[in-house]
Amino acid sequence: MGELAMADEPTQAVTKALGQTDTGAGAKQGTRVATYVGRQQCAECHRENFEQHAAHGHASTFAEIAQTNLPDIFDQQTFDGGEGYGTYQYSKDKSGHVTVSLPTSENPSEIPLQYVLGSGHNARTILTLNRTADGLTEGIEHRVSCYPDQRLGMTVGHGEKKPARDLEKFGDVTSGEITQRCVYCHTTTGILTEGRIDRLVSNVNCEKCHGPGSEHVRQARELRNPPPYSVGAADWDAESEIQLCGDCHRLPRSITKQELRDYPETLARFQPVGMLRSKCYLASNREMKCSTCHDPHQSVHGISQQKHEQKCIQCHDTSDSSHTICPVSAEANCIECHMPTVPQEQGIKFHDHWIRIHKD
């Protein structure tokens, strides 16, 4: 799939670490059941993280089309979907709703553009939900996405697909757990029910990673020294973090054995898969984790390459004889040499997180 690639089931490690008993409704903290309070509550005590998160891609991973500039971008556009599909025709009505019609399709011949997934740094992909006759929910990942500079293009992964029915001419049709996982990874919470999303909290906000926060907020307001919460809890460790990030960014268990063996270029988009096979990770007694190099609240796009490379140097310091030092360039070009960008479809690039010596 494209931007809606399916991730794993929430792991026991993540569930235990966050104390979650019901990822849709709340989590136990102490003897009470916590509920979602919204990121504005977090800002009361965590203003810096709150402001950094606002500029992060996680803050704009899911939205209704009407809340974006996509209606104006798609309006009156056409796009050739290729053999077996036909030409898509987009139009916006007076209320700002956008539909796509397809003359080669009869049932249906037109569907709405409902949701957009993706921050736009790489792409924004359209999702439409459809309620089937038996009350189930189908998700249509549209064949056309919006790329930087407002360019319409084929959704990543759709080039080799062939439609088996009219609805599939509009895009990749999924149902059940696959569709739920798409929504799960792009939202803080959202449950698919009969063609709609219940209990929707858009975007990957604070409580997506830290868990429902009502009890933490209550204790922080009432107690001078509230107990540790979420990532500050005593049983939170490097493995807990890797499981949490990998829940959506992928772990090896969700990759085929052949892909893990051959390591095709497409795996560069699943960063934990590469990191976990890196010698940097293996030689760290498996203590290296995502936040060793990344502040999870701060966008990587707002950090200079030099600052990124300082993270490398902290473990490969020329002043420490116990460290492994690069014989080619000990203080610069770490990322360019050991984590180069790997081109994907539609001009998208990801840094390869299998940190290694690349052979030409």
C-alpha positions in Angstrom: 0.0 0.0 0.0 1.0 3.7 -0.2 0.7 6.1 2.7 -1.7 3.8 4.4 0.7 0.9 4.9 -0.5 -1.5 7.6 1.5 -1.7 10.8 1.5 -4.4 13.5 -1.0 -5.1 16.3 -0.3 -3.1 19.4 2.3 -5.2 21.2 2.1 -6.4 24.8 5.2 -4.4 25.6 3.6 -1.2 24.4 0.3 -2.0 26.2 2.1 -2.8 29.4 4.4 0.2 29.2 1.5 2.6 28.8 -0.7 0.7 31.2 -3.4 0.4 28.6 -6.4 -1.8 29.0 -8.6 -0.1 26.3 -6.7 1.8 23.6 -9.9 3.4 22.4 -11.4 4.6 25.7 -8.6 4.9 28.3 -5.9 3.3 30.4 -5.5 2.4 34.0 -3.2 4.5 36.0 -3.4 3.4 39.6 -7.0 2.4 40.4 -8.8 4.7 38.1 -9.4 4.4 34.3 -7.8 7.3 32.5 -9.4 9.0 29.5 -8.2 11.3 26.7 -7.9 15.0 27.6 -6.4 16.5 24.5 -3.0 18.0 23.8 -4.0 21.5 25.1 -4.1 20.0 28.6 -0.5 18.8 28.2 0.6 22.3 27.3 -0.1 23.5 30.8 3.1 21.9 32.1 5.0 20.8 28.9 4.9 24.0 26.8 8.2 23.5 25.0 7.3 20.0 23.9 3.8 21.2 23.0 5.2 23.9 20.7 7.8 21.6 19.1 5.2 19.0 18.4 3.0 21.6 16.6 5.7 21.8 13.9 6.2 18.0 13.8 4.8 15.8 11.0 2.9 13.9 13.7 0.8 17.0 14.3 -0.7 16.8 10.8 -1.1 13.1 10.0 -4.9 13.0 9.6 -7.6 15.5 8.7 -10.9 15.9 7.0 -10.4 17.2 3.5 -12.5 20.3 4.2 -10.0 21.3 6.9 -7.1 21.5 4.3 -6.3 23.3 1.1 -6.9 20.1 -0.9 -10.4 21.1 -2.2 -8.9 24.0 -4.1 -6.0 21.9 -5.3 -8.1 19.1 -6.7 -11.0 21.3 -8.0 -11.4 21.0 -11.8 -8.3 18.8 -12.1 -8.1 15.7 -14.2 -5.7 12.8 -13.9 -5.2 9.7 -16.1 -5.3 6.7 -13.9 -3.9 4.4 -16.6 -5.0 1.3 -18.4 -8.1 -0.2 -16.9 -8.9 2.8 -14.8 -9.7 5.9 -16.9 -9.5 9.6 -16.3 -10.4 11.0 -12.9 -12.4 14.2 -12.8 -12.4 16.3 -9.6 -14.9 19.0 -8.6 -15.7 21.0 -5.5 -19.2 22.1 -4.6 -20.3 25.4 -3.0 -19.8 23.9 0.5 -16.3 22.9 -0.2 -16.8 19.2 -0.5 -14.8 17.4 -3.2 -15.9 14.5 -5.3 -14.1 12.4 -8.0 -15.9 10.9 -10.9 -14.9 8.2 -13.3 -16.7 7.7 -16.6 -15.4 4.1 -16.9 -17.1 3.2 -13.6 -20.8 2.6 -13.1 -21.2 1.3 -9.5 -20.2 3.8 -8.3 -19.4 6.4 -10.8 -18.5 9.1 -8.2 -17.2 9.1 -4.7 -16.3 11.8 -2.2 -12.8 12.7 -1.0 -13.2 12.4 2.8 -9.9 12.2 4.7 -6.3 13.1 4.1 -3.4 11.1 5.6 0.1 12.3 5.7 1.8 15.6 6.7 2.6 16.6 3.2 6.4 16.5 3.5 6.4 13.4 1.3 2.7 13.1 0.3 -0.9 13.5 1.3 -3.0 10.5 0.4 -6.8 10.5 0.3 -9.0 8.0 2.2 -12.7 7.5 1.7 -14.8 5.2 3.8 -17.6 3.1 2.4 -20.3 1.2 4.4 -21.0 -2.1 2.8 -24.5 -3.7 2.6 -23.7 -5.9 5.6 -22.6 -2.9 7.7 -18.9 -3.4 7.4 -16.4 -0.6 6.7 -14.3 -0.5 3.5 -11.5 2.0 3.1 -10.6 3.3 -0.4 -7.0 4.6 -0.6 -7.3 6.8 -3.6 -5.1 6.1 -6.6 -4.1 9.7 -6.8 -2.2 11.6 -4.0 -1.0 15.1 -3.6 2.8 15.6 -3.5 4.9 18.7 -2.6 4.3 21.8 -4.7 0.6 20.7 -5.1 1.4 18.1 -7.7 -1.0 15.3 -8.3 0.6 11.9 -8.9 0.1 8.2 -8.6 -0.1 7.0 -4.9 3.0 5.0 -4.0 2.5 1.3 -4.5 -0.4 1.6 -6.9 1.5 1.4 -10.2 1.1 -2.4 -10.5 -2.4 -2.8 -9.2 -5.4 -3.9 -11.4 -9.0 -3.2 -10.5 -11.3 -6.3 -10.0 -14.5 -4.2 -9.6 -15.7 -0.7 -10.2 -14.9 0.6 -6.7 -11.3 -0.5 -7.1 -11.0 1.8 -10.1 -10.9 4.6 -7.5 -8.1 3.1 -5.5 -7.0 0.3 -3.2 -9.9 -1.1 -1.3 -9.3 -2.6 2.1 -11.5 -3.8 5.0 -11.4 -5.1 8.5 -8.1 -4.9 10.5 -6.1 -3.5 7.6 -8.3 -0.4 7.3 -8.5 0.0 11.1 -4.7 -0.1 11.3 -4.4 2.8 8.7 -6.6 4.9 10.9 -4.9 3.7 14.1 -1.4 4.8 13.0 -2.5 8.2 11.7 -4.6 9.3 14.6 -4.5 9.4 18.4 -7.6 7.4 18.5 -10.4 6.4 16.1 -12.6 3.4 15.8 -14.2 2.4 12.4 -17.9 1.7 12.8 -20.2 1.1 9.8 -18.5 3.4 7.4 -17.6 6.2 9.9 -14.9 6.9 12.5 -16.1 7.0 16.2 -14.1 8.6 19.0 -11.9 10.3 16.5 -8.9 12.3 17.8 -7.0 13.3 14.7 -3.2 13.3 14.3 -0.5 11.6 16.4 -0.8 13.8 19.5 0.7 13.4 23.0 -1.7 10.8 24.2 -1.0 8.5 21.2 2.4 7.7 22.6 2.0 8.6 26.3 -1.5 7.1 26.7 -4.8 8.7 27.9 -3.8 11.5 30.3 -6.7 12.3 32.6 -5.2 10.6 35.6 -1.8 12.1 35.1 -3.3 15.6 34.8 -5.4 15.1 37.9 -2.4 13.9 40.0 -0.1 16.6 38.6 -2.6 19.2 39.8 -3.3 17.7 43.2 0.1 16.4 44.2 3.4 18.1 44.8 5.3 15.1 43.4 3.0 13.2 41.1 4.1 9.6 40.3 6.0 8.9 37.1 3.8 8.5 34.1 4.2 6.7 30.8 7.8 7.0 29.6 8.9 8.1 33.0 7.7 4.9 34.7 10.2 2.6 36.3 9.5 -0.3 33.8 10.0 1.9 30.7 13.2 0.9 28.9 14.8 0.9 25.5 12.8 -2.1 24.4 9.5 -0.4 25.4 10.4 2.6 23.2 11.4 0.5 20.2 8.1 -1.4 20.5 6.1 1.9 20.8 7.7 3.6 17.8 7.8 0.3 15.8 4.1 -0.2 16.4 3.5 2.2 13.5 6.9 2.7 11.9 7.2 -1.1 11.5 9.3 -3.8 13.2 10.9 -6.9 11.5 8.0 -9.1 12.5 5.7 -7.3 10.0 8.2 -7.6 7.1 8.5 -10.8 5.0 11.5 -13.0 5.5 12.5 -12.5 1.9 12.4 -8.7 2.3 14.5 -9.0 5.5 17.0 -11.1 3.7 17.2 -9.0 0.5 16.6 -5.6 2.1 15.1 -3.9 -0.9 15.2 -0.1 -1.2 11.6 0.2 -0.1 12.5 -0.9 3.5 14.2 2.5 4.0 10.8 3.9 4.9 10.5 1.5 7.9 13.3 3.0 10.0 13.2 0.6 13.0 13.8 -2.4 10.7 17.1 -0.9 9.6 18.2 0.3 13.0 17.7 -3.1 14.6 20.1 -4.7 12.2 22.7 -1.9 12.6 26.0 -2.6 14.5 25.4 0.6 16.3 22.4 -1.0 17.9 23.8 -4.5 18.4 27.0 -3.1 20.0 25.1 -1.0 22.4 23.9 -4.0 24.3 20.6 -3.2 22.6 20.3 0.1 24.6 20.3 2.3 21.5 16.8 3.5 20.7 15.0 6.0 18.5 15.4 8.9 20.9 19.1 8.2 21.1 19.3 10.3 17.9 15.8 11.9 17.7 13.9 14.1 20.0 10.4 12.6 19.4 8.8 16.1 19.9 11.0 17.9 17.4 10.7 17.6 13.6 13.9 16.3 12.0 13.3 18.7 9.2 14.1 21.6 11.5 17.5 20.3 12.6 20.7 20.9 10.7 22.8 18.0 9.4 25.6 19.1 11.7 23.4 18.7 14.7 22.3 15.3 13.5 25.9 14.3 13.1 26.7 15.4 16.7 24.5 12.5 17.7 26.8 10.2 15.8 29.9 11.7 17.3 28.6 11.3 20.9 29.2 7.5 20.4 32.2 7.8 18.0 34.2 10.5 19.9 37.8 10.9 18.9 38.7 11.8 22.5 37.4 8.5 23.9 39.8 5.6 23.2 37.0 3.1 23.8 34.9 4.4 20.9 35.1 3.2 17.3 36.3 6.0 15.2 35.6 6.4 11.5 38.9 6.3 9.6 37.6 8.3 6.7 35.9 11.3 8.3 35.7 11.3 12.1 33.7 14.5 12.5 31.6 15.1 9.4 29.6 13.5 6.6 28.5 10.6 8.9 24.9 10.6 7.5 25.9 11.0 3.9 28.2 8.0 4.1 26.5 5.7 6.5 22.8 6.7 6.3 22.3 7.9 2.7 19.0 8.9 1.3 17.3 6.1 -0.7 15.0 7.2 -3.5 11.4 5.9 -3.6 8.5 6.4 -6.0 7.4 9.9 -6.9 10.6 11.6 -5.8 10.3 10.6 -2.2 13.5 9.9 -0.3 14.1 8.3 3.1 17.4 8.0 5.0 18.5 4.4 5.3 18.5 3.5 9.0 20.6 0.4 8.5 23.7 2.2 9.6 26.7 0.6 7.9 29.5 1.0 5.5 27.9 1.1 2.1 29.8 -0.5 -0.8 29.5 1.1 -4.2 
